Amino acid sequence: MNTTEKARNLRKNMTKQERIVWQFLRNRSVNGHKFRRQYPIGNYIVDFICNEKKLIIEIDGGQHNDDKHIRYDQERTKYLETKGYKVIRFWNSDIENNIEGVYQEILKYLD
């Protein structure tokens, strides 16, 4: 499966937390900024991206807390930063317990 097909599959099968975030990012709902979901960049697929502001939003579950995933996420973030992107990350629990705080944090990066 190539990256585009994988991204398409991820869009169809978003996590509960990704769906929650997508509800307030879609349709230029955040100050008119266009976001895309499950967007391929190189060999990676990012959860959400605002190309205009070069902002990537990642939603991480518990599996991102083990050593293997931490190293992978660090490499991935370094690569994306070399392409000029700012990567911000939120835990699933942030989405579930403090969605307003998540929204406010995203706004900070869009100003």
Backbone hydrogen bonds in HBPLUS format (Angstrom, degrees):
<---DONOR---> <-ACCEPTOR-->    atom                        ^
c    i                          cat <-CA-CA->   ^        H-A-AA   ^      H-
h    n   atom  resd res      DA  || num        DHA   H-A  angle D-A-AA Bond
n    s   type  num  typ     dist DA aas  dist angle  dist       angle   num
A0006-LYS N   A0002-ASN O   2.90 MM   4  6.13 159.9  1.94 155.9 162.6     1
A0007-ALA N   A0003-THR O   2.85 MM   4  6.05 157.5  1.90 148.8 154.7     2
A0008-ARG N   A0004-THR O   2.97 MM   4  6.20 158.8  2.01 147.3 153.1     3
A0009-ASN N   A0005-GLU O   2.95 MM   4  6.20 155.7  2.01 146.9 153.5     4
A0010-LEU N   A0006-LYS O   2.88 MM   4  6.18 155.0  1.94 149.5 156.6     5
A0011-ARG N   A0007-ALA O   2.91 MM   4  6.20 149.7  2.01 149.3 157.3     6
A0012-LYS N   A0008-ARG O   3.17 MM   4  6.47 148.4  2.28 142.3 150.2     7
A0013-ASN N   A0009-ASN O   3.11 MM   4  6.32 130.7  2.36 138.9 152.3     8
A0013-ASN N   A0010-LEU O   3.16 MM   3  4.99 132.2  2.40  91.1 104.2     9
A0019-ARG N   A0015-THR O   2.94 MM   4  6.24 157.8  1.99 154.0 159.9    10
A0020-ILE N   A0016-LYS O   3.06 MM   4  6.37 151.2  2.15 145.8 153.5    11
A0021-VAL N   A0017-GLN O   3.09 MM   4  6.39 165.8  2.11 152.0 154.5    12
A0022-TRP N   A0018-GLU O   2.84 MM   4  5.98 160.9  1.87 151.1 157.3    13
A0023-GLN N   A0019-ARG O   3.05 MM   4  6.22 143.4  2.19 141.9 150.1    14
A0024-PHE N   A0021-VAL O   3.09 MM   3  5.68 136.8  2.29 110.4 120.4    15
A0025-LEU N   A0021-VAL O   3.12 MM   4  6.37 129.6  2.39 143.3 157.4    16
A0025-LEU N   A0022-TRP O   3.18 MM   3  4.95 136.1  2.38  93.1 105.6    17
A0026-ARG N   A0022-TRP O   2.98 MM   4  5.69 156.9  2.03 154.2 154.8    18
A0029-SER N   A0026-ARG O   3.16 MM   3  5.90 145.9  2.28 120.1 126.8    19
A0033-HIS N   A0030-VAL O   2.97 MM   3  5.73 172.3  1.97 129.4 131.8    20
A0036-ARG N   A0049-ILE O   2.88 MM  13  5.34 149.0  1.98 145.7 155.8    21
A0049-ILE N   A0036-ARG O   2.94 MM  13  5.34 150.0  2.03 146.0 152.3    22
A0038-GLN N   A0047-ASP O   2.69 MM   9  4.59 153.4  1.75 129.7 132.4    23
A0039-TYR N   A0046-VAL O   2.95 MM   7  5.29 136.6  2.14 145.4 152.5    24
A0046-VAL N   A0039-TYR O   2.89 MM   7  5.29 163.4  1.92 146.7 141.8    25
A0041-ILE N   A0044-TYR O   2.78 MM   3  5.30 161.6  1.81 145.2 151.0    26
A0044-TYR N   A0041-ILE O   2.95 MM   3  5.30 156.6  2.01 135.7 135.3    27
A0048-PHE N   A0057-ILE O   3.11 MM   9  5.06 139.5  2.28 149.9 155.6    28
A0057-ILE N   A0048-PHE O   2.88 MM   9  5.06 161.5  1.92 136.0 141.7    29
A0050-CYS N   A0055-LEU O   2.82 MM   5  5.18 158.6  1.86 153.8 160.4    30
A0054-LYS N   A0050-CYS O   2.84 MM   4  5.79 110.8  2.33 139.7 158.9    31
A0055-LEU N   A0050-CYS O   3.10 MM   5  5.18 158.8  2.15 140.9 142.7    32
A0054-LYS N   A0051-ASN O   3.13 MM   3  4.68 146.7  2.24  91.8 101.9    33
A0086-LYS N   A0054-LYS O   2.83 MM  32  6.24 158.1  1.87 161.7 167.6    34
A0056-ILE N   A0086-LYS O   2.80 MM  30  6.03 164.1  1.82 169.2 168.5    35
A0088-ILE N   A0056-ILE O   2.89 MM  32  6.26 164.2  1.92 161.6 165.2    36
A0058-GLU N   A0088-ILE O   2.86 MM  30  6.21 162.0  1.89 160.4 166.1    37
A0090-PHE N   A0058-GLU O   2.91 MM  32  6.31 150.6  1.99 157.5 167.0    38
A0060-ASP N   A0090-PHE O   2.76 MM  30  6.07 167.3  1.78 159.8 164.4    39
A0092-ASN N   A0060-ASP O   2.82 MM  32  5.82 136.0  2.01 160.2 154.1    40
A0064-HIS N   A0061-GLY O   3.05 MM   3  5.91 163.9  2.08 125.4 129.9    41
A0065-ASN N   A0062-GLY O   2.97 MM   3  5.52 157.6  2.02 123.0 125.5    42
A0070-ILE N   A0066-ASP O   2.90 MM   4  6.09 157.8  1.95 159.6 166.9    43
A0071-ARG N   A0067-ASP O   3.02 MM   4  6.21 166.8  2.04 153.8 155.9    44
A0072-TYR N   A0068-LYS O   3.07 MM   4  6.29 162.6  2.10 145.9 151.2    45
A0073-ASP N   A0069-HIS O   2.78 MM   4  5.90 166.3  1.80 152.0 155.7    46
A0074-GLN N   A0070-ILE O   2.96 MM   4  6.14 150.8  2.04 145.2 153.4    47
A0075-GLU N   A0071-ARG O   2.98 MM   4  6.26 162.5  2.01 154.4 158.2    48
A0076-ARG N   A0072-TYR O   2.91 MM   4  6.07 165.1  1.93 154.5 159.0    49
A0077-THR N   A0073-ASP O   2.87 MM   4  5.97 161.0  1.91 145.2 150.4    50
A0078-LYS N   A0074-GLN O   2.96 MM   4  6.17 161.4  2.00 148.1 153.1    51
A0079-TYR N   A0075-GLU O   2.98 MM   4  6.25 161.3  2.02 150.6 155.5    52
A0080-LEU N   A0076-ARG O   2.95 MM   4  6.25 166.0  1.97 154.3 157.8    53
A0081-GLU N   A0077-THR O   2.84 MM   4  6.02 154.7  1.90 152.5 159.8    54
A0082-THR N   A0078-LYS O   2.99 MM   4  6.27 143.8  2.12 145.4 154.8    55
A0082-THR N   A0079-TYR O   3.09 MM   3  5.19 123.7  2.43  96.0 110.3    56
A0083-LYS N   A0080-LEU O   3.07 MM   3  5.12 139.6  2.24  96.9 108.8    57
A0085-TYR N   A0080-LEU O   3.18 MM   5  5.63 161.7  2.21 144.5 140.2    58
A0084-GLY N   A0081-GLU O   2.92 MM   3  4.98 159.2  1.97 106.1 110.7    59
A0094-ASP N   A0091-TRP O   2.90 MM   3  5.15 130.1  2.15 103.4 117.1    60
A0095-ILE N   A0091-TRP O   3.30 MM   4  6.78 152.1  2.38 149.6 156.5    61
A0095-ILE N   A0092-ASN O   3.04 MM   3  5.18 116.1  2.47  98.5 113.5    62
A0096-GLU N   A0092-ASN O   2.97 MM   4  6.31 158.4  2.02 152.9 159.3    63
A0097-ASN N   A0093-SER O   2.84 MM   4  5.77 153.6  1.91 145.1 151.5    64
A0098-ASN N   A0094-ASP O   2.80 MM   4  5.13 146.1  1.91 137.5 143.3    65
A0101-GLY N   A0098-ASN O   3.03 MM   3  5.28 118.3  2.43 103.5 118.1    66
A0102-VAL N   A0098-ASN O   3.05 MM   4  6.42 152.7  2.12 151.8 160.3    67
A0103-TYR N   A0099-ILE O   2.92 MM   4  6.14 162.5  1.95 149.7 153.9    68
A0104-GLN N   A0100-GLU O   2.94 MM   4  6.18 161.1  1.98 149.4 154.3    69
A0105-GLU N   A0101-GLY O   2.95 MM   4  6.12 152.5  2.03 143.5 151.1    70
A0106-ILE N   A0102-VAL O   2.98 MM   4  6.27 158.0  2.03 152.9 158.5    71
A0107-LEU N   A0103-TYR O   3.00 MM   4  6.29 159.3  2.04 150.5 156.2    72
A0108-LYS N   A0104-GLN O   3.16 MM   4  6.46 148.8  2.26 143.8 150.9    73
A0109-TYR N   A0106-ILE O   3.06 MM   3  5.40 124.7  2.37 105.7 118.7    74
A0110-LEU N   A0107-LEU O   3.01 MM   3  5.05 139.6  2.18  99.5 111.6    75
A0111-ASP N   A0107-LEU O   3.18 MM   4  6.41 129.1  2.45 151.0 162.2    76
